[in-house]
């Protein structure tokens, strides 16, 4: 289930859930300990990424490798930070590049797209996200800048028909279907 918590600069929170479209609710209560004014960067897709079957398979294979070989990545806020600060970071980067990705960031965008698309397929559609987008657009209590920020956060979660077809094909593959289920458990 895709869950986002957007805490806006005015202390307004908007909780969004793809599994429950009606869950988009405005709350004006203070949220102790949360002092950021947008969704944490690691929770937001950086860009729409178009998958090929080959890229999707390699992204999943790289994720399985990372889970097995580099469990210490969890101590860092991003994979890029792990590469920059951990002694195993360069080996990690080399492993990712050996699977055909130019950068760790490119792999991260690919695996995020695989995971988001798998989630949409397993839930039946991305209709919940589309409903939330329409609710934000119709909300007259939000300032335009806040609406734009929320919409910019939600829109990348809508996956292309191509990405849905690629992941649907992978799900039919006994090996990659199982890997995708494991990926979903890990995220």
C-alpha positions as CSV (number, residue, x, y, z in Angstrom):
1,X,0.0,0.0,0.0
2,X,1.4,3.4,-0.9
3,X,1.2,5.7,2.0
4,X,2.3,9.2,2.1
5,X,2.4,11.7,4.8
6,X,2.7,15.3,3.6
7,X,3.3,17.8,6.3
8,X,2.8,21.2,4.9
9,X,4.6,24.4,6.0
10,X,1.6,25.6,7.9
11,X,1.5,22.4,10.0
12,X,-1.3,21.0,7.9
13,X,-1.1,17.2,7.3
14,X,-2.5,15.3,4.4
15,X,-2.6,11.5,4.7
16,X,-2.9,9.7,1.4
17,X,-3.4,6.0,0.8
18,X,-3.8,4.3,-2.5
19,X,-5.6,1.4,-0.9
20,X,-8.3,3.8,0.6
21,X,-9.0,6.7,-1.7
22,X,-11.4,8.3,0.9
23,X,-8.4,8.5,3.3
24,X,-7.2,11.8,1.9
25,X,-8.0,13.9,4.9
26,X,-6.9,17.3,6.0
27,X,-5.7,17.5,9.6
28,X,-4.7,20.8,11.3
29,X,-3.1,19.1,14.4
30,X,0.5,19.5,15.2
31,X,2.6,16.4,14.5
32,X,5.4,16.3,17.1
33,X,8.8,15.3,15.8
34,X,7.9,16.1,12.2
35,X,9.5,19.3,11.1
36,X,9.9,18.8,7.3
37,X,7.4,20.5,5.0
38,X,7.3,17.9,2.3
39,X,7.3,14.2,1.9
40,X,10.8,12.8,2.7
41,X,12.8,12.6,-0.5
42,X,13.2,8.9,-0.4
43,X,9.4,8.4,-0.4
44,X,8.8,10.4,-3.6
45,X,9.6,9.0,-7.1
46,X,12.2,11.4,-8.5
47,X,10.9,11.0,-12.1
48,X,8.7,8.9,-14.2
49,X,10.9,6.0,-15.4
50,X,9.9,3.9,-18.4
51,X,10.9,0.3,-17.9
52,X,11.9,-2.3,-20.5
53,X,11.7,-5.9,-19.5
54,X,15.5,-6.1,-19.4
55,X,15.8,-3.1,-17.1
56,X,13.1,-4.3,-14.8
57,X,14.7,-7.8,-14.5
58,X,18.2,-6.2,-13.8
59,X,16.7,-3.8,-11.3
60,X,15.1,-6.7,-9.4
61,X,18.3,-8.7,-9.6
62,X,20.3,-5.8,-8.2
63,X,17.8,-5.3,-5.4
64,X,18.2,-9.0,-4.4
65,X,22.0,-8.6,-4.5
66,X,21.8,-5.5,-2.3
67,X,19.6,-7.2,0.2
68,X,21.9,-10.2,0.5
69,X,25.3,-8.5,0.2
70,X,24.8,-5.1,1.7
71,X,22.4,-5.2,4.7
72,X,24.3,-2.2,6.2
73,X,22.6,0.1,3.6
74,X,19.7,0.4,6.1
75,X,21.9,2.5,8.4
76,X,22.0,5.3,5.7
77,X,19.3,7.7,4.5
78,X,20.0,6.9,0.9
79,X,22.0,4.5,-1.3
80,X,24.0,7.5,-2.5
81,X,25.0,8.3,1.1
82,X,26.0,4.7,1.6
83,X,28.2,4.9,-1.5
84,X,29.8,8.1,-0.3
85,X,30.3,7.2,3.4
86,X,30.6,3.4,3.8
87,X,33.8,1.5,3.1
88,X,31.6,-1.0,1.1
89,X,30.0,1.8,-0.9
90,X,32.3,1.6,-3.9
91,X,31.9,-2.1,-4.2
92,X,28.1,-1.6,-4.0
93,X,28.3,1.0,-6.8
94,X,30.4,-1.3,-8.9
95,X,27.9,-4.1,-8.4
96,X,25.0,-1.9,-9.5
97,X,27.0,-0.7,-12.5
98,X,27.9,-4.2,-13.5
99,X,24.2,-4.9,-14.0
100,X,24.0,-2.2,-16.6
101,X,23.0,0.9,-14.6
102,X,25.0,4.1,-15.2
103,X,24.6,5.3,-11.6
104,X,23.1,4.1,-8.3
105,X,20.5,6.9,-8.8
106,X,19.4,5.4,-12.1
107,X,19.0,1.9,-10.5
108,X,17.1,3.5,-7.6
109,X,14.7,5.1,-10.0
110,X,14.2,1.8,-11.9
111,X,13.6,-0.3,-8.7
112,X,11.3,2.3,-7.3
113,X,9.3,2.2,-10.5
114,X,9.2,-1.6,-10.4
115,X,8.0,-1.6,-6.8
116,X,5.4,1.1,-7.3
117,X,4.1,-0.6,-10.5
118,X,3.9,-4.0,-8.7
119,X,2.0,-2.4,-5.9
120,X,-0.5,-0.9,-8.3
121,X,-1.0,-4.2,-10.1
122,X,-1.3,-6.1,-6.9
123,X,-3.9,-3.7,-5.6
124,X,-5.9,-3.8,-8.9
125,X,-5.3,-0.2,-10.2
126,X,-3.9,3.2,-9.6
127,X,-7.4,4.5,-9.4
128,X,-6.9,5.4,-5.7
129,X,-4.1,7.8,-6.6
130,X,-6.1,9.3,-9.4
131,X,-9.0,9.9,-6.9
132,X,-6.6,11.5,-4.5
133,X,-5.3,13.8,-7.2
134,X,-8.9,14.9,-8.1
135,X,-9.7,15.4,-4.4
136,X,-6.6,17.7,-4.0
137,X,-7.6,19.6,-7.2
138,X,-11.1,20.2,-5.8
139,X,-10.0,21.2,-2.3
140,X,-10.8,24.9,-1.9
141,X,-9.1,25.1,1.5
142,X,-5.6,24.5,0.1
143,X,-3.5,27.4,-1.3
144,X,-2.4,27.0,-4.9
145,X,1.2,26.5,-4.0
146,X,0.3,23.7,-1.6
147,X,-1.9,22.0,-4.2
148,X,0.9,22.1,-6.7
149,X,3.4,20.6,-4.2
150,X,1.0,17.8,-3.3
151,X,0.1,17.1,-7.0
152,X,3.8,17.1,-7.9
153,X,4.3,14.4,-5.2
154,X,1.3,12.2,-6.2
155,X,1.5,12.4,-10.0
156,X,4.7,10.3,-10.4
157,X,3.0,7.4,-8.7
158,X,0.7,6.9,-11.6
159,X,2.4,4.3,-13.8
160,X,2.3,4.1,-17.6
161,X,0.6,1.3,-19.4
162,X,4.0,0.1,-20.6
163,X,5.3,-0.3,-17.1
164,X,2.1,-2.1,-16.0
165,X,2.5,-4.6,-19.0
166,X,6.2,-5.2,-18.1
167,X,5.5,-6.0,-14.5
168,X,2.5,-8.1,-15.4
169,X,4.8,-10.2,-17.7
170,X,7.4,-10.5,-14.9
171,X,4.7,-11.7,-12.6
172,X,3.9,-14.6,-15.0
173,X,7.6,-15.7,-14.9
174,X,8.0,-18.1,-12.0
175,X,11.4,-16.8,-10.9
176,X,10.7,-13.1,-11.3
177,X,7.2,-13.4,-10.0
178,X,8.6,-14.7,-6.7
179,X,11.3,-12.1,-6.7
180,X,8.7,-9.3,-7.1
181,X,6.7,-10.7,-4.1
182,X,9.9,-10.8,-2.1
183,X,10.7,-7.2,-3.1
184,X,7.2,-6.1,-1.9
185,X,7.8,-7.7,1.4
186,X,11.2,-6.0,1.8
187,X,10.0,-2.5,1.0
